[in-house]
Amino acid sequence: MAVTSNTLQPNFDDMVKQSSCTKSPDNNLLDGSGTVYSLRLVNQANMTYFKLYDAASPTYGTTSPDFQVAVSADTTMTVVCRQGITFSTACSAAAARQGGTGATGDDNPGGLAYTIFGGE
């Protein structure tokens, strides 16, 4: 499924949704630099790591994530970032069954959906 972006009211500019995140990164989600204030993660399968990168087009297996959170199987969780997580270059996202930089092989999760709320 493709990434969907919506423009919201001022001071809370972006809502980005993806219904099936994989280890192939979704690039430049906030259209350049920006701040993530909240994440909603819905994991319908195996243990998965959701990763955010301060890069316009990170490479899975090479680029280290700047933020990651473990999401247990069959879990819905909300991550609130009171101060925000600021990305100076761009905000890109990926998900994998392995944390950190990742590795080769079948690391794709079974079904992780995310919603990112962000702004400038």
Backbone torsions as a table, in degrees:
resi	resn	phi	psi	omega
1	MET	NA	145.3	-179.0
2	ALA	-79.3	157.9	176.2
3	VAL	-74.5	136.4	177.8
4	THR	-114.2	129.2	178.1
5	SER	-119.2	140.5	176.5
6	ASN	-129.3	141.2	174.8
7	THR	-92.1	129.1	-178.2
8	LEU	-105.4	-161.9	-179.5
9	GLN	-72.5	164.8	178.8
10	PRO	-56.3	152.7	-178.7
11	ASN	72.5	-3.1	175.7
12	PHE	-150.5	71.8	-161.3
13	ASP	-74.1	-35.4	-168.2
14	ASP	-127.9	143.0	167.5
15	MET	-130.2	120.1	-177.8
16	VAL	-117.6	129.6	-178.4
17	LYS	-124.0	142.6	175.1
18	GLN	-141.0	128.2	-175.8
19	SER	-91.4	-11.1	-179.8
20	SER	-153.0	85.7	-177.2
21	CYS	-81.4	140.5	179.5
22	THR	-128.2	-176.6	178.5
23	LYS	-74.4	-12.5	173.1
24	SER	-80.0	110.0	-169.9
25	PRO	-60.5	144.1	167.7
26	ASP	-86.5	115.7	-168.8
27	ASN	-93.0	146.2	169.7
28	ASN	50.0	55.8	-172.8
29	LEU	-69.2	-31.7	-178.0
30	LEU	-100.9	18.4	177.8
31	ASP	55.7	54.0	-178.6
32	GLY	106.7	-152.1	-178.5
33	SER	-67.7	157.2	179.5
34	GLY	174.3	-177.8	-177.0
35	THR	-128.3	134.0	175.9
36	VAL	-95.2	126.9	-179.5
37	TYR	-106.4	-24.9	-176.9
38	SER	-158.8	146.3	176.7
39	LEU	-128.9	140.2	170.0
40	ARG	-119.4	121.8	-175.5
41	LEU	-120.2	127.3	179.4
42	VAL	-122.4	111.9	-177.8
43	ASN	-110.5	116.1	-176.4
44	GLN	-101.4	6.7	-176.4
45	ALA	-138.9	-134.1	-173.4
46	ASN	-71.2	166.3	172.8
47	MET	-50.0	130.3	-173.8
48	THR	-137.9	147.5	173.6
49	TYR	-107.7	122.2	175.3
50	PHE	-93.2	131.3	-172.2
51	LYS	-127.0	139.2	173.3
52	LEU	-118.4	141.7	-177.5
53	TYR	-123.6	141.6	172.0
54	ASP	-91.6	68.3	-177.3
55	ALA	-158.5	146.1	-179.2
56	ALA	-73.3	-32.5	178.9
57	SER	-150.7	77.4	179.7
58	PRO	-68.0	158.7	177.9
59	THR	-110.9	118.5	179.0
60	TYR	-62.7	134.7	-179.6
61	GLY	93.5	-12.2	179.7
62	THR	-124.3	-47.8	-177.1
63	THR	-83.2	127.4	176.9
64	SER	-78.2	136.5	177.8
65	PRO	-69.3	148.8	176.3
66	ASP	-88.4	-18.8	178.3
67	PHE	-151.6	137.4	173.5
68	GLN	-147.9	151.7	178.0
69	VAL	-139.5	136.5	177.0
70	ALA	-82.7	133.7	179.8
71	VAL	-122.0	114.5	-179.3
72	SER	-64.0	160.3	178.0
73	ALA	-61.7	145.3	177.5
74	ASP	53.0	49.0	-175.9
75	THR	-131.0	142.4	167.9
76	THR	-116.4	129.3	-179.7
77	MET	-140.5	152.7	175.2
78	THR	-117.3	131.4	177.0
79	VAL	-112.9	116.7	179.3
80	VAL	-103.6	126.9	-178.7
81	CYS	-110.0	90.2	-173.2
82	ARG	-54.6	-43.7	179.7
83	GLN	-87.1	-13.4	-177.2
84	GLY	85.0	155.3	173.1
85	ILE	-111.1	112.6	-174.6
86	THR	-91.4	133.8	177.2
87	PHE	-115.1	116.8	-174.3
88	SER	-82.2	-28.0	-178.7
89	THR	-97.1	-59.6	-179.4
90	ALA	-170.4	164.3	176.8
91	CYS	-116.1	118.2	176.6
92	SER	-122.3	153.9	-175.6
93	ALA	-132.6	150.6	174.1
94	ALA	-152.2	167.6	175.9
95	ALA	-140.3	144.8	179.6
96	ALA	-154.5	162.7	177.3
97	ARG	-80.3	-6.1	179.8
98	GLN	-118.8	137.0	179.0
99	GLY	-79.0	176.3	178.1
100	GLY	69.1	-147.9	-177.9
101	THR	-63.9	-34.0	-179.1
102	GLY	99.3	-177.3	-177.1
103	ALA	-148.6	-170.9	177.1
104	THR	-86.2	174.3	178.2
105	GLY	99.0	-170.9	-176.0
106	ASP	-85.8	81.5	-179.8
107	ASP	-97.1	-1.1	-177.7
108	ASN	-63.9	135.6	177.2
109	PRO	-73.5	166.7	-178.7
110	GLY	-81.8	-26.6	-178.2
111	GLY	175.9	81.8	178.0
112	LEU	-111.9	125.1	174.7
113	ALA	-109.3	146.9	177.5
114	TYR	-137.6	154.8	169.6
115	THR	-131.2	127.3	178.6
116	ILE	-111.8	129.7	173.3
117	PHE	-108.4	122.7	-175.8
118	GLY	-145.9	-179.9	179.1
119	GLY	-162.8	-170.5	-178.8
120	GLU	-99.0	NA	NA
